[in-house]
Amino acid sequence: MVSLTFGPALTTFVIPTIVFPADVRSTYHGFSAACGKVGALIGALLFPVVNDVAGTPAVMYVLALVSCMGGVLSVVTLGIAPLVHKLPAVPQYGAVPID
């Protein structure tokens, strides 16, 4: 199950919680998820059109190209910082936080 949600779930759900500030996190997290849904809708609507015009192999090449572009865009815009960013420690139940 982990391998099925590794790529898209990472950029849609995990990275926004690390990248966005706490006061706007829920808004941008929702926006990030909505953008993923819009992309899926566009792909689902264009699949039959491109398949009829160019055939299934062309559709697969286009999907591979779009996926690679998304990966490159993620690396370029996010860099490596979100992958090694440490979240603040949450005190355990009953512990007193140290400031």
Backbone torsions as a table, in degrees:
resi	resn	phi	psi	omega
1	MET	NA	-34.5	-179.2
2	VAL	-62.9	-41.4	-177.5
3	SER	-68.6	-24.1	179.9
4	LEU	-73.3	-26.5	-176.8
5	THR	-114.9	18.1	-174.8
6	PHE	-66.8	-54.8	-173.0
7	GLY	-75.1	-67.9	-175.7
8	PRO	-62.2	-39.4	-178.9
9	ALA	-66.4	-32.7	179.7
10	LEU	-63.1	-48.3	-177.2
11	THR	-79.5	-23.1	-177.9
12	THR	-89.1	-36.2	-172.3
13	PHE	-116.8	-37.0	-173.8
14	VAL	-85.3	-50.3	-176.2
15	ILE	-62.6	-40.0	176.6
16	PRO	-58.7	-32.0	178.6
17	THR	-70.6	-22.0	178.6
18	ILE	-91.2	-38.9	-171.6
19	VAL	-80.9	-42.2	-172.4
20	PHE	-82.5	143.7	176.5
21	PRO	-63.3	154.3	-174.2
22	ALA	-61.5	-33.9	-175.1
23	ASP	-73.3	-18.8	178.6
24	VAL	-122.4	9.6	-173.3
25	ARG	-59.4	-46.3	-176.5
26	SER	-66.5	-36.9	178.4
27	THR	-65.3	-49.9	-178.3
28	TYR	-72.0	-29.2	176.0
29	HIS	-65.1	-43.5	176.0
30	GLY	-64.4	-40.1	178.0
31	PHE	-64.1	-41.2	177.9
32	SER	-62.1	-43.6	178.6
33	ALA	-65.9	-39.7	179.1
34	ALA	-64.4	-39.2	177.8
35	CYS	-62.3	-38.3	176.3
36	GLY	-63.7	-39.1	178.7
37	LYS	-68.7	-38.8	178.1
38	VAL	-64.6	-41.2	176.9
39	GLY	-62.0	-40.2	177.6
40	ALA	-65.7	-38.7	178.4
41	LEU	-64.8	-44.8	178.9
42	ILE	-61.5	-44.0	178.5
43	GLY	-62.3	-40.8	-179.8
44	ALA	-68.2	-35.0	179.7
45	LEU	-75.7	-35.1	-177.5
46	LEU	-84.0	-20.0	-177.5
47	PHE	-55.2	-51.6	-178.1
48	PRO	-66.2	-33.9	-179.7
49	VAL	-65.7	-50.8	-179.2
50	VAL	-67.5	-34.5	179.0
51	ASN	-64.6	-40.9	178.2
52	ASP	-68.4	-36.8	-176.7
53	VAL	-79.3	-46.3	-169.8
54	ALA	-114.8	-16.5	-179.5
55	GLY	97.3	165.3	-175.6
56	THR	-63.8	-42.2	179.0
57	PRO	-59.6	-38.9	178.5
58	ALA	-64.6	-38.8	178.3
59	VAL	-62.2	-43.6	-179.2
60	MET	-64.8	-39.0	177.1
61	TYR	-65.7	-40.8	178.5
62	VAL	-64.5	-43.4	178.7
63	LEU	-63.1	-39.9	177.6
64	ALA	-64.6	-41.2	179.0
65	LEU	-63.8	-45.3	179.5
66	VAL	-63.5	-39.8	178.2
67	SER	-64.2	-42.5	178.2
68	CYS	-65.6	-40.1	177.9
69	MET	-63.5	-38.6	176.6
70	GLY	-64.2	-39.7	176.8
71	GLY	-64.6	-44.4	178.5
72	VAL	-64.5	-42.9	178.4
73	LEU	-61.2	-39.9	177.8
74	SER	-63.3	-45.0	-179.4
75	VAL	-67.2	-41.0	-178.0
76	VAL	-68.1	-45.2	-175.8
77	THR	-79.1	-32.6	-177.9
78	LEU	-95.7	-26.1	-176.7
79	GLY	66.2	-159.5	-178.8
80	ILE	-96.8	-13.5	-174.6
81	ALA	-56.3	-46.1	-178.9
82	PRO	-63.6	-24.0	-178.2
83	LEU	-76.6	-24.6	-179.6
84	VAL	-113.2	3.0	-179.7
85	HIS	-66.4	135.6	179.1
86	LYS	-97.8	130.3	174.7
87	LEU	-76.0	150.4	178.7
88	PRO	-63.7	145.4	-179.1
89	ALA	-69.0	136.5	176.7
90	VAL	-99.8	124.4	-178.8
91	PRO	-65.2	146.5	177.3
92	GLN	-71.3	163.3	-178.3
93	TYR	-55.5	125.1	177.6
94	GLY	89.4	-9.7	-179.4
95	ALA	-81.4	150.7	178.3
96	VAL	-98.5	123.1	-179.7
97	PRO	-67.4	143.4	178.6
98	ILE	-101.0	123.6	179.3
99	ASP	-98.0	NA	NA
